[in-house]
Amino acid sequence: MERFEGRCWLDWWANSSINFGGIKISVVITPTETGWDAHGQLISDLSDDDREGFIFLCDMSPVFTLRFQDGSTVEVTVTPTDDDRFTLTEYTGPADIQVDYRIDV
C-alpha cells in the first residue's frame, strides 16, 4: 500500500440496502508496519446541517463505509478529534451492528 491523499465519502448504512447518509471528506492514509494510519476532515463547503448530521450519525454508531472514487470500500470506525477532523481505524467487529438510540422529546 502506498500513501493515499484525496477526497472520499463516508457512508452510514442503516442496513444492507439503505444508505442513511454520506458525506464528502478529505483523507490521508499512510501505511505503517502493522497496517495503516488514517486521518481526515470534512470538506470546507459543507452546510451546518451536514456537519450536524455527521455528528449525529457518529453518536449513533461510529462505523462508516469509507468509499473511494473508484468505488472500492472499507469499513472504518470514525473517531472525531476536534472541529471537523477525525481519525479512522479499520472496523473489525461483527457485520451486523445493533444501534440503540433514543431521542427524548
C-alpha positions as CSV (number, residue, x, y, z in Angstrom):
1,M,0.0,0.0,0.0
2,E,1.2,3.5,-0.9
3,R,0.3,6.7,0.9
4,F,-3.1,8.0,-0.3
5,E,-4.3,11.5,-0.1
6,G,-7.6,12.6,-1.6
7,R,-11.3,13.0,-1.5
8,C,-13.6,10.2,-0.4
9,W,-17.0,9.6,1.1
10,L,-18.0,8.3,4.5
11,D,-21.3,6.4,4.1
12,W,-23.5,5.4,7.1
13,W,-25.7,2.4,6.3
14,A,-28.9,1.7,8.2
15,N,-29.0,-1.8,6.7
16,S,-27.7,-3.6,3.7
17,S,-29.9,-1.6,1.3
18,I,-30.4,1.9,2.9
19,N,-27.5,4.4,2.9
20,F,-28.8,6.7,5.6
21,G,-26.2,9.4,4.9
22,G,-23.0,10.1,3.1
23,I,-20.5,13.0,3.5
24,K,-17.6,14.0,1.4
25,I,-14.2,14.2,3.2
26,S,-10.6,14.8,2.6
27,V,-8.4,11.9,3.9
28,V,-4.8,10.9,4.3
29,I,-4.0,7.2,4.6
30,T,-0.4,6.2,5.5
31,P,0.9,2.7,5.6
32,T,2.5,1.5,8.8
33,E,4.3,-1.7,9.9
34,T,1.1,-3.0,11.4
35,G,-1.4,-1.8,8.8
36,W,-2.3,1.9,8.2
37,D,-2.9,5.2,9.9
38,A,-5.7,7.5,8.6
39,H,-7.0,10.9,9.4
40,G,-9.3,13.2,7.7
41,Q,-11.6,16.2,7.8
42,L,-14.9,17.2,6.4
43,I,-14.6,19.3,3.3
44,S,-14.9,23.0,3.9
45,D,-18.0,23.8,1.8
46,L,-20.5,21.6,3.8
47,S,-23.5,23.2,5.4
48,D,-24.1,23.3,9.2
49,D,-26.9,20.8,8.7
50,D,-24.4,18.3,7.0
51,R,-22.0,18.8,9.9
52,E,-24.7,18.2,12.5
53,G,-25.9,15.2,10.6
54,F,-22.4,13.7,10.6
55,I,-22.0,14.2,14.3
56,F,-25.5,12.7,14.9
57,L,-24.5,9.6,12.9
58,C,-21.2,9.3,14.7
59,D,-23.1,9.4,18.0
60,M,-25.5,6.6,16.9
61,S,-22.6,4.4,15.6
62,P,-19.1,5.4,14.6
63,V,-19.0,2.6,11.9
64,F,-19.0,4.0,8.4
65,T,-18.1,2.7,5.0
66,L,-15.1,4.7,3.5
67,R,-15.8,4.9,-0.2
68,F,-13.1,5.8,-2.7
69,Q,-13.6,7.5,-6.1
70,D,-13.0,4.2,-7.9
71,G,-15.9,2.6,-5.9
72,S,-13.8,0.4,-3.6
73,T,-14.8,0.5,0.1
74,V,-13.5,-0.4,3.5
75,E,-15.4,-0.4,6.8
76,V,-14.0,2.1,9.3
77,T,-14.6,3.4,12.8
78,V,-14.6,7.2,12.9
79,T,-13.3,9.0,16.0
80,P,-13.9,12.8,16.0
81,T,-10.9,14.7,17.3
82,D,-11.7,18.4,17.0
83,D,-13.8,20.7,14.9
84,D,-14.2,18.9,11.5
85,R,-11.3,16.5,12.0
86,F,-11.3,12.8,12.8
87,T,-9.2,9.6,12.8
88,L,-10.2,6.4,11.0
89,T,-9.4,2.8,12.0
90,E,-10.4,-0.4,10.2
91,Y,-13.6,-1.8,11.6
92,T,-13.1,-5.5,12.6
93,G,-16.3,-6.1,14.5
94,P,-19.4,-8.1,13.6
95,A,-21.1,-7.5,10.2
96,D,-24.4,-6.7,11.8
97,I,-24.4,-3.8,14.4
98,Q,-27.2,-3.2,16.8
99,V,-27.9,0.6,17.1
100,D,-30.0,1.6,20.1
101,Y,-30.6,5.4,20.0
102,R,-33.3,7.2,21.9
103,I,-34.4,10.8,21.3
104,D,-36.1,12.5,24.2
105,V,-38.8,14.9,23.2
